[in-house]
Amino acid sequence: MCELFGISSNKNVKAEYLLKEFFSKSKIHPDGWGVAWYSDEKLAGMVKEPVPAYKSKLAEFFAERVESKLIIAHIRKKSRGSNLSYVNTHPFVRRLQGKDLVFAHNGDVPQLKKDAKYKLKTFFPAGETDSEHAFCYILESLSASQKGGLKELAEEIWKYAEDIGGLGKFNFLLSDGEYLLAYMNRERTLHYLLNPVSLKENMKDEKREKLKASVISTEKLTDEEWVPMQPRALYIFRDGELISKVKLE
């Protein structure tokens, strides 16, 4: 399958150590890597390659230099979308209602593209993956809504996640530059960590004391106290804090 990585913080942080630990796992997830981040204006930047991250000089370069309040990264082990190509590599970025949305998926929902219920009309994938199809379906479903940011749309997104998750493994990260949403429908496949030590190491004392950060990863990347996420719950992070959770009652 694939693995996911995300950071939400109240200050721009460098994630060099954590990203390199994450990318080192590409030895068993060798079919592509990508990292997306947001500027202070909440515009998304992204770089990705259909090659193993641990062999990529570009992955090393960006792991050392990316600095942002919100980062999403992905390493791929292909299941759907047989071609190793840029368009099949995560994350994916689309613009919706004036905001850049970034999406990365871990899992396999093979029937999604075959079911007429999920036929697309306005948003279309550039690649072959069921992951990008699912992203486009969620975007289409949200496009008619007059609500604001992802927090206001969270209950709707959770319903779509539950629906798609009924077809297979559906774990994902989704962001609009302000909120970072994380969902999983299988146990022990996403964890989060509050205020990791590695993010504070190169910060000045006054910034270090005020830092709030949450890191999300498929696997634990350090020896710190990672918290397993609850299956079928949508976690909502903002400025480094877990602010709410949508789940089945």
PABA-200191 format. One line per field, with one value per residue (C-alpha): x negated, y negated, z negated; residue in one letter. Coordinates in Angstrom, 2 decimals. Last residue first. Layout:
// PABA-200191
px <- X_...;
py <- Y_...;
pz <- Z_...;
kolvo <- a_...;
END
This chain:
// PABA-200191
px <- 21.77_19.76_17.05_16.20_13.24_12.32_9.52_6.45_3.80_0.86_2.38_5.51_6.15_9.40_9.63_12.27_13.19_13.87_11.03_9.63_6.14_3.24_1.39_-2.37_-4.30_-7.89_-10.32_-10.28_-8.71_-5.59_-3.89_-1.09_-2.08_-0.48_-2.48_-0.89_-2.57_-2.31_-5.36_-5.30_-8.25_-10.29_-9.70_-11.18_-14.05_-15.13_-14.25_-16.66_-15.72_-12.00_-10.69_-12.76_-11.20_-7.74_-4.96_-1.96_-2.18_0.46_0.98_2.56_2.84_3.50_7.13_8.72_11.15_8.79_9.34_7.09_8.05_5.55_7.10_5.70_4.00_7.04_6.01_6.82_5.05_6.38_7.13_9.59_9.20_12.07_15.45_17.21_14.54_16.09_19.30_17.57_15.30_18.27_20.04_16.88_16.53_20.09_19.45_16.20_17.58_17.52_14.00_12.96_13.59_16.79_20.21_22.01_21.91_22.29_18.58_18.47_19.77_17.66_14.58_15.30_15.64_12.42_10.56_12.00_10.89_7.42_7.21_8.73_5.59_5.36_4.01_5.18_8.38_11.61_13.69_16.97_19.05_17.56_19.26_19.24_22.72_21.97_19.60_16.56_14.18_14.95_14.71_10.96_10.96_7.35_5.47_3.39_4.54_3.13_5.15_4.21_6.89_5.91_8.65_10.74_13.91_12.06_8.57_7.07_3.85_2.94_0.33_-0.49_-1.97_0.27_-0.19_-3.98_-4.16_-4.80_-2.04_0.19_2.80_4.25_2.00_-1.20_-3.44_-3.60_-5.25_-3.26_-3.83_-1.55_-2.92_-1.22_-2.92_-5.76_-9.47_-10.66_-14.44_-16.07_-13.26_-13.19_-16.79_-16.59_-13.50_-15.25_-18.33_-16.04_-17.18_-15.39_-12.32_-11.86_-10.85_-7.58_-8.47_-6.72_-6.96_-4.19_-3.46_-0.02_1.14_2.20_0.81_-1.81_-2.85_-1.47_-3.23_-3.10_-5.46_-5.61_-7.07_-6.85_-6.83_-9.30_-7.14_-9.31_-12.55_-10.29_-10.46_-13.50_-11.16_-9.42_-12.67_-13.87_-10.61_-10.85_-14.44_-13.94_-10.59_-11.40_-8.71_-6.63_-4.57_-1.15_-1.74_0.01_-2.22_-1.36_-2.70_-1.00_-2.14_-1.28_0.00;
py <- -7.60_-7.38_-10.00_-13.63_-14.91_-18.37_-20.86_-18.66_-21.34_-22.32_-25.45_-23.53_-19.79_-17.96_-14.20_-12.26_-9.04_-5.67_-3.98_-5.80_-7.14_-5.54_-8.07_-8.40_-8.82_-9.34_-6.72_-8.28_-7.67_-5.77_-4.36_-5.81_-9.28_-12.41_-15.15_-17.77_-21.06_-23.84_-26.05_-28.87_-27.64_-26.84_-30.31_-32.05_-29.58_-29.86_-26.89_-24.28_-21.44_-22.17_-20.05_-17.05_-17.06_-16.23_-18.57_-16.19_-12.88_-11.28_-7.75_-6.18_-2.53_-0.94_-0.05_-0.43_-3.17_-6.10_-9.84_-12.86_-16.49_-19.34_-22.79_-26.12_-25.37_-23.61_-20.15_-16.48_-13.39_-9.94_-6.38_-4.39_-0.61_0.95_0.24_-0.80_-3.43_-5.33_-5.83_-6.48_-9.03_-10.71_-10.96_-12.30_-14.94_-16.09_-16.30_-18.19_-20.85_-23.62_-22.54_-22.31_-25.98_-27.91_-26.50_-27.22_-23.58_-22.77_-22.00_-19.58_-16.52_-17.34_-17.71_-14.39_-12.65_-14.24_-12.99_-9.49_-9.48_-10.59_-7.61_-5.20_-5.84_-6.29_-9.80_-13.34_-12.71_-14.55_-17.13_-18.17_-15.09_-12.09_-8.70_-7.60_-6.05_-4.39_-2.01_-0.97_-3.71_-3.04_0.75_0.84_-1.07_-0.51_-2.18_-5.16_-8.46_-11.97_-15.16_-18.86_-21.52_-24.95_-27.44_-29.83_-27.77_-24.56_-24.35_-20.91_-19.30_-15.61_-14.10_-11.54_-9.93_-8.70_-11.93_-11.78_-8.27_-4.70_-3.11_-0.48_-2.87_-0.90_0.97_-1.05_-1.30_-5.02_-7.40_-10.44_-13.86_-16.60_-19.78_-22.65_-25.39_-25.50_-24.97_-22.57_-22.74_-19.52_-17.22_-19.16_-18.36_-14.74_-14.17_-15.82_-13.65_-10.63_-7.13_-7.02_-8.56_-5.68_-7.00_-8.32_-11.90_-14.61_-18.33_-20.53_-24.11_-25.01_-28.59_-29.36_-32.94_-31.93_-29.26_-25.76_-22.43_-19.38_-16.41_-13.52_-10.07_-7.29_-3.55_-2.38_-1.67_1.04_-0.94_-4.00_-3.69_-5.99_-8.76_-8.87_-9.04_-11.75_-13.63_-13.40_-14.66_-17.47_-18.75_-22.45_-24.46_-27.52_-28.32_-27.25_-23.74_-20.97_-18.25_-15.29_-11.90_-9.06_-5.60_-3.48_0.00;
pz <- -17.88_-14.67_-14.66_-14.01_-16.03_-17.23_-17.88_-17.77_-18.08_-15.88_-14.39_-13.39_-13.51_-12.73_-13.24_-11.28_-13.06_-11.45_-13.34_-16.38_-15.97_-17.79_-19.99_-19.63_-22.88_-21.76_-20.43_-16.95_-13.51_-14.54_-11.48_-9.35_-10.45_-11.86_-13.57_-15.79_-16.68_-19.22_-19.55_-22.11_-24.17_-21.07_-19.63_-22.70_-22.92_-19.29_-17.11_-15.76_-18.13_-18.43_-15.57_-16.68_-20.16_-18.89_-20.05_-19.99_-18.13_-15.93_-14.71_-11.63_-10.57_-13.94_-13.16_-9.73_-8.67_-8.80_-8.63_-9.04_-8.44_-8.49_-8.77_-7.60_-4.29_-2.81_-4.00_-3.51_-4.87_-4.04_-5.10_-3.02_-3.04_-1.14_0.43_-2.79_-3.19_-0.29_-2.27_-5.58_-3.92_-2.23_-5.60_-7.27_-4.55_-5.22_-8.94_-8.36_-6.02_-8.64_-9.65_-6.00_-5.43_-4.68_-3.89_-0.62_0.46_4.14_4.55_1.63_3.49_6.53_4.33_2.59_5.96_7.21_4.14_4.60_8.24_7.13_4.79_7.34_9.33_13.09_13.49_14.29_12.39_13.29_11.45_13.12_13.82_12.04_11.69_8.05_8.01_11.36_9.55_11.56_10.40_6.74_6.98_6.34_3.02_1.91_-0.90_-1.87_-0.43_-0.02_0.55_0.82_1.30_2.63_1.79_3.91_3.87_4.71_6.20_6.65_5.39_5.32_3.01_4.33_7.47_10.28_12.28_11.95_13.35_12.34_14.37_12.80_11.48_8.62_6.16_6.13_3.11_2.58_0.14_-0.94_-2.49_-3.83_-5.45_-7.29_-9.28_-6.79_-6.19_-3.50_-3.23_-4.40_-3.30_-0.02_0.88_-0.28_1.84_4.82_4.34_4.67_3.70_0.35_1.97_4.39_7.85_9.34_8.29_6.31_5.53_4.19_3.21_1.89_1.37_-2.18_-2.03_-4.62_-2.13_-2.30_-1.91_0.32_0.34_2.77_3.14_5.69_6.28_3.64_0.57_-1.03_-0.67_-0.87_-4.65_-4.64_-3.42_-6.81_-8.76_-6.37_-6.82_-10.62_-10.75_-8.24_-9.51_-9.53_-11.24_-10.43_-13.51_-14.85_-13.57_-11.62_-10.21_-7.99_-6.91_-5.05_-3.95_-0.93_0.00;
kolvo <- e_l_k_v_k_s_i_l_e_g_d_r_f_i_y_l_a_r_p_q_m_p_v_w_e_e_d_t_l_k_e_t_s_i_v_s_a_k_l_k_e_r_k_e_d_k_m_n_e_k_l_s_v_p_n_l_l_y_h_l_t_r_e_r_n_m_y_a_l_l_y_e_g_d_s_l_l_f_n_f_k_g_l_g_g_i_d_e_a_y_k_w_i_e_e_a_l_e_k_l_g_g_k_q_s_a_s_l_s_e_l_i_y_c_f_a_h_e_s_d_t_e_g_a_p_f_f_t_k_l_k_y_k_a_d_k_k_l_q_p_v_d_g_n_h_a_f_v_l_d_k_g_q_l_r_r_v_f_p_h_t_n_v_y_s_l_n_s_g_r_s_k_k_r_i_h_a_i_i_l_k_s_e_v_r_e_a_f_f_e_a_l_k_s_k_y_a_p_v_p_e_k_v_m_g_a_l_k_e_d_s_y_w_a_v_g_w_g_d_p_h_i_k_s_k_s_f_f_e_k_l_l_y_e_a_k_v_n_k_n_s_s_i_g_f_l_e_c_m;
END
